[in-house]
Amino acid sequence: MGVGLIKEPSTLLVYNDLSVLVVLIYVYFPFATLALYAALEKFDFTQLNAAQDLGARPDQAFRHIPAAPDPDRDHHRLHLRVHPDPR
């Protein structure tokens, strides 16, 4: 307008779904990045390397190693045995 390129303000990104999506991504992307970075800092990459040394493809190792239970971290869980009713 001041430069002379357009005559009126553009309403392309005003009150529509695309503009809401763009703003939500713009706002939440830094938080998601920080959360992923913090999780990857704690990740034990020696397990990933060991899985690849034992023959796992990189994608297999990446899918299965984070899902494996860690006995050092699971010590706080209460393990109960279910006994059948003696009747």
N, C-alpha and C positions, 0 to 999 in steps of 0.2 A: 504494500500500500504506500508506504513512504518512499520506496525505491521506484515504484511505478510498475512492478511486475504483475501485481494483481489489483483488482478494483475493490474487492470486498474480502473479509476474512474467510478462510476455508473452514468448512464444516465436515471435513472428511473424518477426523478423529474425535468428533463430539457426539456423546450420547449414543454409542453403538457398541456392539459386542467386541469388535476388533480393538477398539480403544481401551476397553476394560481389560482385555487379555494382555495387551501391551503393557499397561501400567502394573498389573499384577505380577507379570514376569519381571519387570523392572524393579519392583519393590522387594519381591521375595527371593530373587536370585542370589543376592549376597548372603542371606541367611542360610539358604540351602548349600551354598558353597562352603561356608564356614562349618556347617554340620558335617559335611562329607570330609572336609579336611581334618577335622578333629577325630573322626572315626578312622580315617586312614593312618593317622599318626599312631594310633594304638594297635594297628594291625601287625601281626607277627608274620613277616614275609618269609621267615625261614621255613614255615610249614608249606607255603606256596612253592618255594624252591625244592623242598624235599619231595613234594608230590610230582613235580616235573621231572626230578631225577629218577623217580620210580616209574616213569612212563606215561604220566597223565599229560594230555595236551593242555596248553595254557588256559583255554576256555573251560575245560573240565575242572582243572585245579581251582580256578577262580570261582566256579559255581559251587563246588563241593566243600572246599576248605572252610569258608566263612560259616557254613551251615553246620559243620561238625561241632558236637558239644565239647566244651573244654572242661576237663575234670577239675582244674584249679579254680575255675570261676563258678562251678556248680556246687561247691561245698556248702553253700548257704541254703540250698534247697533241702526241704524235708522229704526224705524218702520213706514212704509208709508201705508196709507189706499188708496185703489184704488176705486174711485167713478165712477159709470157708466156715460157715456156721457149723458148730460141732453137733447139732441135732441130728 
